[in-house]
Amino acid sequence: MDSVLRAQPRYGQRALFLTTAVLPVTCWAVHALTLHRRLAAERHRLAEAARRLEAARRDQLTGLHARPGYVQHATGHLNRHGDTVMLVFLDAVGFKAVNDILGHDAGNTLIIAIASRLEQWVGDNGVAARLHGDEFAAVLTCPVADRAQRLEQLHQLLHQSVDVDGQAVDVAVSIGMSSPSDLHSRDYTYVLRGAEGAMYEHKREGTGLYRIATPDHANEPSVNGRRLGRTGTTAHPLAPKDLR
């Protein structure tokens, strides 16, 4: 009887010891599980926020970068690669006529085709973007010696007809290209103005396959707040005295 009574405290102490040892482990396990779930939820929230931000930076029709994303990538390319950067500005010729005659669905098909070809041309060396309506842009790295060949490839690729409901629709695109090596600047706005000015010269004159920007293109004045070549501007640059 005494041995039984003496054994009970020992078992009670062991149970107390086991309970005391297991309880912190259990608490830490619960805490770790809760922390893991919170971290997983936070990662999901951040991933969803990043997805929405990326979607906002993309053009909904073509999937290309929209202007904000393009500006970021182009600025980074100019800062990192300097003279080896090509910045290309494009504008579809006669796009309004396609919309008016064949309808908006045909116009969308044409825009999507141009976007796909531009993205194919850029490849892994840069970024393609749809800036607005039928205006596109691309930034990529390319050795100076290879630029003419690359621009000829772009012209040929873009000027292939597009099938719209079984009807072959001809494509014409004005192309302007600028580079820090020609403009002596890595400033994104300045280089873009060069490409834009070169493109509008190509659009106005309609000769050749493309135009390469010079400082004159980048410094070309605007008329009524619009670049020359756009609707509502004169066909040719005004003399400096006429701008005063």
N, C-alpha and C positions, 0 to 999 in steps of 0.2 A: 504493500500500500504506500509506504513511504517512497519507494523507488518510483512509483507512478507519479506521485505528487512532485517528486523532485525532477522528473523528466518534463513535466508540463511547462515549467518556465523556460527550459532550454528550447522546446519547440516554439514557444511564443516569441522568444528572442530571435530565433532564426526567421520566423515569419515577418517580424518587424524589420529585421535586417534586409530581407528580400524585398519587402514593400518599399523600404527606404531607398534601396538601390535601383529598383525598376521604375519608380515614379519619375525621377528626373529624366531617365532615358525616354519614357513615354511622352513626357512633356516636350522634350527636344524633338522627338519624331513628329509630333503634331505641329510644332512650330515650324519645322523644316518643310512639312507638307504644305502648310498655309503659305509660307514664304515662296515655295516653288510655284504654287498656283497664282500668287500675286505677280511674280516675275513673268510667268507665262502670259498672264492677262496684259501686263504692261508691254511685253514684246509684241503681242498681237495688236495692241492699240497703236504702237509706234509703226508697225508694218502697214497697218491700214492707213495711217496718216501719210506715210511715205507713198503708198499706192495712190491715194487721192491727190497728193501733190504732183506726182508724176503724170497722172491723168490730166490734171489741170494744165500741165506743160505740153500736152500733146494735142495735135489737131484731131478733132473727132472724126472727120471724114477720111483722112488719109493715114492717120497714125504717126505722121511725122512730128518732129518737134514743132511746137508753136513758138512765137517770137521770144517769150521769156527764157525758155530753155535754150533756144538757139543763141541768144545774146550771151548767155553764160558760157556755153561751149566755145563759141567763136572767140570770145575774150580770152578764155583759157588757152586756146590754140595760138592766138597771136602772141600772148605773153611767153609761152613755152617754146614755140617753134620759129617765131620771127619770119625771116625771109623765105622759109620753105612753105609758108602758108598760102593757099589760094582761097580767096573768098569770092564766091560766085553768086550773082543776082540774076534771076530769070523772070520772064513775063510771057505768058501765052499770048500769041497774036491771033486776033479774031475770035477770042473766046466768047464775047458777047453775042456774036452772030450764031455760034453753036447753040447757046442757050435760047436765043430768040427763035431759031428755025427748028431745032430738034428737041428743045425742051430742057428743063433743069436736070432731069435724070441723065440725059446724054452729056450735059455739062459736067455733072459729077463723075461720070465714067471717064471723061477726058482728064479731069483733075487727078483722079486716082491713078490713071495710067502714067501721067507725068511724074507724080510723086513716087510711084514704084520704080520708074526708070532712073530717076535722080538718085534714089536711095541705092539702087543697084550700082550706079556709077561711082558713088562715093565710097562704097565698100566699108572696110574696117578702118580706114584712115581718116575718117571725119564724121560729120553730122549733116543730115539733110533736114530742111524745115520748110513748112508752108507758112509764109508770113501773113498773107491776107489775100482772099479771093484767088486770083490766078497768078499771084506773085510767090516765087519760091526762092530759097537761098540754100547755099551749101558752104561748108568750110572743111578743108582737108589739107593734109600735108602732101607736097609733091615736089620733087627736085625741079629746079628752074628749067633744066634742059628738057624735061618731059612735059612741060605745060601745054605746048602747042598740040602735041599728040593727044593728050588727055582731053583738051577742049574740043578737038575734032571728033573724038569718040563720043563726047557728050552731045554734040550737035547731031551726029548720025543717029544716036540712040533716041533722042527726043523727037526727031522728025520722022519717025516711022508712024504710019497711019494706025489708028486705034479702031478696033471693031466695036461698033455700037449697034446692038440688035441686028447683026448681020450686015451692017452698012459700014464701009471703010471711011473713016473721017480723018482727013489730013490734019497733021499737027505742025504748027510753026511756033517757035519759041525764040524770043530775043535773049541774048546771053551777054552779060558783062562780067569781067573778072578783074579783081584787083589784088595786089600783094604788097606787103611792106617793102619788098625789094624794089618796087617801082615807085611807091609813094613815100618811101623813107620815113615811115611812121608805123607804130604798132597800135595806135589808138583805134579802137573798134569803130567808133562813129565815123572817123575820117576815112578809114579803109572801106567801110560800107558805102559811104557817099561816093567814093571812087567807083566801086562796082555798079552802083545804081546809075551814076552818070554815064558810064560806059554802056550799060545796057540800054538806056534811053537813046543814046546816039545810034546804037545798032538798030533800035526800033524805028527811029526817025528815017534813017538812011536806007535800011533794008538791004544792005550789001554785005558780003562776007559772011563768015560763019559765026563770028563773035567779035567782041571788042575787049581790048585790054586797057585798063584804066591808067591814066596819067594824072599828075597833080592837077591839071586843068579840069579833069572830070570831077575830082574831089572838091575843087573850089568853085565849081559851076554855080552861078547864082540861081535863086528861085524867083518865080514870078507869081505874085498873089499868094505867096506861101507854098507854092507847089514847084517841084522840080521840073525843069524843061523836058518836054516830051509827054507829059501827062495832059489829060484833057483840061482845057482852060488855060494852057500856057501857049506862048508863041512857038513857032516851029524851030526857031534858031535863037541862040543867045543874043540878048540885047547888048548893044554897045554900052560901055561904062557910063557915058554921059546920059544915056537914056534911063539909067537906073537911079539917078540922083533925084 
